[in-house]
Amino acid sequence: MNDNQFKRIKELTELQGISGNEGEVRAYLKEKLTPLVDEVEISGLGNIFGIKKSSTEDAPKLMVAAHMDEVGFMVSQINDNGTFKVTPIGGWNVYAVSAQRFTLQTKQGNYPCVSSAVAPHLLRGSKAQSLKPSDILFDAGFTSKEEAMSYGVRPGDSLVPDVETIRTANNESIISKAWDNRYGSAVILDTLEKIQGQSLKSELIMGASVQEEVGLRGIRGAVHRYQPDLFLAVDCSPAADAEGKKDVQGRLGEGFLLRVQDPGMITHKGLREYLLDTAETNNIPYQYFFSKGGTDAGAAHTMNDGVISGVIGVPARYIHGHQSLFRISDYEAAQAMLEAVVTTFDRTTYETLVQNT
């Protein structure tokens, strides 16, 4: 990974944008996408997609979608003493929430904030099993409800993890927040840069949706708008290898994730074989993945008259919290895979997929 690629990953992962408040990420993508595509469109809900046209007659439409949003919290109540009650936005492990730094985003400005350390007596016995993220208070140092409101704090304001992105000592991995799913934004931009000047045999629609973490909400309108023939989500999934087990799904350093099935989607048979053949032909490392969570592909494949859909994924440890750790080589494999698909997908390939159901 060169310095420019790391710089992009650092910039993207340090941006702060939970579901429903993705403006920082969208502005970044608009700036970076514009010189790489023929046109950029932003929907009313906030999706952003760049379109790269093809000179080939009857070119199929290939849609590649990341999602902009990350998990976080939303202020639900301002207490009399100036602390806040919150509601989680996206899935959280409750024990990853306490005593962490956040940014409180208000109409008047952004302020530092910390999540409270849970009192030890709440962790004893059966109470530990019932503890919820909404039980944890957030504290920006205000002395009263009135003072908090004077700084512009209102219910609905976002609370976003505040984390610096860094490399590990051996320079093989990166530690950051929000790799789920700033990975997708990074891989889209890197791929578009690499294919500049090439003549594609498909119309390429690349960008990012909003509100994936709260129910795959943004992508539905985008798939309806662009009517793709093939849809690929580029998303991050949890690695299960932290204890060193060999028989688990999602292992760092073993390549991109070739998703076979998750609770919301069975990858189209023809597409699975096409991805497998493409990876092996180009010597791109991959690993099969059966997921307990979904991606935007789960919504896309049921849209319109049914859209052939799949995922080019990467694993990361400790996602949906303040820190995730991922291997650079897995990202590079995913980028190589996406580039191979983008540069080979054509009408003949699409018709072969359709016939191989």
C-alpha positions in Angstrom: 0.0 0.0 0.0 1.5 3.3 -1.0 1.3 6.5 1.1 -1.5 8.0 -1.0 -3.7 5.0 -0.4 -3.0 5.1 3.3 -3.7 8.8 3.4 -7.1 8.2 1.7 -8.0 5.4 4.2 -7.0 7.6 7.1 -9.1 10.5 5.8 -12.1 8.4 5.1 -12.1 6.5 8.4 -11.5 9.6 10.5 -14.6 11.3 8.9 -17.6 11.1 11.2 -21.0 10.1 9.8 -23.5 7.9 11.5 -26.7 6.7 9.7 -28.9 9.7 8.8 -26.0 12.2 9.2 -23.5 11.2 6.5 -22.8 14.7 5.2 -19.0 14.7 5.9 -18.5 11.5 4.0 -20.8 12.5 1.1 -18.9 15.8 0.6 -15.6 14.0 0.5 -16.9 11.5 -2.0 -18.4 14.2 -4.2 -15.0 16.0 -4.4 -13.1 12.8 -5.2 -15.6 11.1 -7.5 -16.2 14.1 -9.7 -12.9 14.0 -11.8 -13.1 10.2 -12.1 -16.6 9.8 -13.7 -18.8 11.4 -16.3 -21.4 12.6 -13.9 -22.2 12.5 -10.2 -25.7 12.3 -8.7 -26.9 12.8 -5.2 -30.4 11.6 -4.2 -32.9 13.3 -2.0 -32.1 10.8 0.8 -28.4 11.4 0.4 -27.0 8.5 -1.7 -24.1 9.6 -4.0 -23.2 7.7 -7.2 -20.8 8.5 -10.0 -21.6 7.2 -13.6 -18.9 6.2 -16.0 -20.5 5.7 -19.4 -19.5 3.0 -22.0 -19.1 3.5 -25.7 -20.2 -0.1 -26.3 -23.7 -0.5 -27.7 -26.1 -2.3 -25.4 -23.7 -2.2 -22.6 -24.9 -3.8 -19.3 -25.1 -1.7 -16.2 -22.8 -2.6 -13.4 -23.5 -1.0 -10.0 -21.0 -1.1 -7.2 -22.1 0.3 -3.8 -20.4 1.0 -0.6 -22.3 2.6 2.3 -21.3 5.9 3.9 -22.7 5.4 7.4 -21.0 4.1 10.5 -22.5 3.0 13.8 -22.9 5.6 16.6 -25.5 7.0 18.9 -28.2 9.7 18.9 -29.1 12.0 21.8 -32.6 10.9 23.1 -32.8 12.9 26.3 -30.9 15.7 28.0 -30.8 15.2 31.7 -31.1 18.0 34.3 -27.4 17.7 35.1 -26.3 18.1 31.5 -25.6 14.5 30.7 -27.4 12.7 27.9 -29.3 9.5 27.4 -28.9 8.0 23.9 -30.3 5.5 21.5 -27.8 3.3 19.5 -27.7 3.8 15.7 -26.6 0.4 14.4 -25.5 -2.6 16.3 -23.3 -2.2 19.3 -21.7 -4.6 21.8 -22.7 -2.9 25.1 -19.3 -3.6 26.7 -17.5 -1.8 23.9 -19.3 1.5 24.7 -18.2 2.6 28.1 -15.4 5.1 28.8 -14.8 6.1 25.1 -14.4 9.4 23.4 -17.1 10.6 21.0 -17.8 13.8 19.1 -21.2 15.4 19.8 -22.4 16.9 16.6 -24.9 19.8 17.0 -26.2 22.5 14.8 -24.0 25.1 16.5 -20.8 23.0 16.4 -19.0 19.8 17.4 -18.0 19.1 21.0 -15.9 16.4 22.7 -17.9 13.9 24.7 -17.3 10.7 26.7 -19.4 7.7 27.4 -19.8 6.9 31.1 -18.0 4.0 32.8 -20.6 1.6 33.9 -20.8 1.3 37.7 -19.4 -2.1 38.9 -22.5 -3.1 40.7 -24.4 -3.0 37.4 -22.2 -5.8 36.1 -22.9 -8.3 38.9 -25.0 -11.4 38.4 -28.0 -11.3 36.2 -27.9 -7.5 35.7 -25.0 -7.9 33.4 -27.1 -9.8 31.0 -29.7 -7.1 30.8 -27.4 -4.1 30.4 -28.1 -2.1 27.2 -26.2 0.6 25.3 -29.1 3.0 26.2 -28.3 2.5 29.9 -24.9 4.2 29.4 -24.9 8.0 29.9 -22.9 10.4 27.7 -21.1 13.4 29.2 -19.8 16.5 27.4 -19.0 18.3 30.6 -22.1 20.6 30.7 -23.3 21.5 34.1 -27.0 21.6 33.4 -29.7 20.9 30.8 -29.9 24.6 30.2 -26.2 25.0 29.5 -26.2 22.0 27.1 -29.1 23.5 25.2 -27.4 26.9 25.1 -24.6 25.2 23.1 -27.2 23.9 20.7 -27.6 20.4 22.0 -31.0 18.8 21.0 -32.5 15.3 20.9 -31.5 13.8 17.6 -27.9 15.1 17.6 -25.3 12.5 16.6 -22.6 11.0 18.8 -19.8 9.6 16.7 -16.6 7.7 17.9 -13.5 9.9 17.9 -10.5 7.8 16.8 -7.2 8.4 15.0 -6.3 5.9 12.2 -2.8 4.4 12.6 -0.6 1.6 11.2 0.5 -1.3 13.3 4.1 -1.8 14.3 4.8 -4.4 11.6 3.2 -2.1 9.0 0.9 -5.0 7.8 -2.3 -3.8 9.4 -4.3 -0.7 10.1 -6.3 0.2 13.3 -9.2 2.6 12.8 -12.9 3.1 13.4 -15.5 2.8 10.7 -13.7 0.3 8.4 -17.3 -0.9 8.2 -17.7 0.6 5.7 -15.2 3.2 4.7 -13.5 0.3 3.1 -16.1 0.4 0.4 -15.6 4.1 -0.3 -11.8 3.7 -0.4 -11.9 0.7 -2.8 -14.3 2.4 -5.2 -12.0 5.5 -5.4 -8.8 3.5 -5.8 -10.4 1.4 -8.5 -11.8 4.3 -10.4 -8.3 5.9 -10.4 -6.7 2.7 -11.7 -9.1 2.3 -14.7 -8.8 5.9 -15.9 -8.4 6.0 -19.6 -9.7 2.5 -20.1 -12.7 1.8 -22.4 -15.2 -0.3 -20.4 -17.8 -2.6 -21.9 -20.3 -1.8 -19.2 -21.9 1.3 -17.9 -20.3 1.7 -14.4 -22.3 3.1 -11.5 -20.1 3.5 -8.4 -20.9 5.2 -5.2 -22.3 4.9 -1.7 -25.6 4.6 0.0 -26.9 6.0 3.3 -28.4 4.3 6.3 -27.2 0.8 5.6 -26.6 0.1 9.3 -30.2 0.7 10.2 -31.9 -1.6 7.7 -30.4 -1.3 4.2 -32.6 1.8 3.7 -30.7 4.0 1.3 -29.8 1.4 -1.4 -33.4 0.6 -2.4 -34.0 3.9 -4.0 -30.6 3.8 -5.7 -31.2 0.4 -7.3 -34.7 1.6 -8.4 -33.1 4.7 -9.9 -30.2 3.0 -11.8 -31.8 -0.3 -12.8 -28.5 -2.3 -12.7 -28.0 -5.6 -14.4 -25.4 -6.6 -11.8 -25.0 -5.3 -8.3 -22.0 -5.6 -6.1 -21.8 -4.5 -2.5 -18.3 -3.7 -1.2 -18.5 -4.1 2.5 -16.6 -5.2 5.6 -17.5 -8.2 7.8 -16.3 -9.3 11.2 -13.2 -11.5 11.4 -13.5 -14.4 13.8 -9.8 -15.3 14.0 -8.6 -13.3 17.0 -8.1 -16.4 19.2 -6.0 -18.1 16.5 -8.6 -20.7 15.5 -8.1 -22.1 11.9 -11.6 -23.3 11.3 -13.4 -20.0 11.5 -14.9 -17.7 8.9 -13.1 -14.4 8.1 -9.4 -14.7 8.7 -7.0 -11.8 8.4 -4.4 -12.1 5.7 -6.2 -14.8 3.6 -7.7 -12.5 0.9 -11.1 -10.9 0.2 -14.3 -12.5 1.3 -16.3 -14.4 -1.4 -19.7 -14.3 0.3 -21.8 -17.4 -0.4 -24.8 -16.8 1.9 -26.1 -14.6 4.7 -29.5 -14.3 6.4 -30.8 -12.0 3.7 -29.2 -13.4 0.5 -27.9 -16.5 -1.3 -25.4 -15.3 -3.8 -26.5 -16.0 -7.4 -24.9 -19.3 -8.5 -23.7 -17.9 -11.8 -22.2 -14.8 -10.1 -20.5 -16.9 -7.5 -18.8 -19.0 -10.2 -17.8 -15.9 -12.2 -16.2 -14.3 -9.1 -14.4 -17.5 -8.3 -13.1 -17.9 -11.8 -12.0 -14.3 -12.0 -10.1 -14.6 -8.7 -8.4 -17.8 -9.7 -7.5 -16.6 -13.2 -5.9 -13.4 -11.7 -4.3 -15.2 -8.7 -6.2 -13.0 -6.3 -6.4 -14.6 -2.8 -9.9 -15.2 -1.5 -11.8 -17.0 1.2 -15.4 -18.3 1.2 -17.6 -16.6 3.7 -21.0 -17.5 5.2 -22.1 -14.4 7.1 -24.4 -13.9 10.1 -25.1 -10.3 9.0 -26.2 -8.7 5.7 -25.2 -6.1 3.3 -26.9 -3.8 0.7 -26.8 -6.7 -1.7 -29.5 -8.3 0.5 -31.9 -5.5 -0.4 -30.7 -5.0 -4.0 -31.3 -8.6 -5.2 -35.0 -8.4 -4.4 -35.5 -5.0 -6.2 -37.0 -4.4 -9.6 -37.5 -7.7 -11.3 -34.7 -9.3 -9.3 -31.1 -8.2 -9.6 -28.1 -10.5 -9.7 -26.1 -9.4 -6.7 -23.0 -10.3 -4.7 -20.4 -8.9 -2.3 -16.7 -8.3 -2.5 -15.9 -8.1 1.1 -13.0 -7.8 3.6 -12.7 -9.0 7.2 -11.8 -6.9 10.2 -11.6 -7.6 13.9 -13.7 -5.8 16.5 -16.0 -3.9 14.1 -19.0 -2.0 15.3 -17.0 -0.3 18.0 -14.3 2.3 18.4 -11.4 0.3 17.0 -11.2 -2.2 14.2 -8.1 -3.9 12.9 -7.7 -5.1 9.3 -4.9 -6.4 7.1 -3.6 -4.3 4.3 -3.2 -7.4 2.1 -6.9 -8.2 2.3 -7.8 -4.7 1.1 -5.3 -5.0 -1.8 -6.9 -8.4 -2.8 -10.4 -6.8 -2.7 -9.2 -3.9 -4.8 -7.6 -6.2 -7.4 -10.8 -8.3 -7.5 -13.0 -5.3 -8.0 -10.8 -3.9 -10.7 -10.8 -7.3 -12.5 -14.6 -7.5 -12.5 -15.0 -3.8 -13.6 -12.7 -4.3 -16.6 -14.1 -7.6 -17.8 -17.8 -7.4 -17.2 -19.7 -7.2 -20.5 -22.9 -8.2 -22.2 -21.7 -11.8 -22.9 -20.7 -12.2 -19.3 -24.1 -10.9 -18.1 -26.0 -13.3 -20.4 -23.8 -16.2 -19.2 -24.8 -15.3 -15.6 -28.5 -15.2 -16.4 -28.3 -18.7 -18.0 -26.4 -20.1 -15.0 -29.0 -19.8 -12.3 
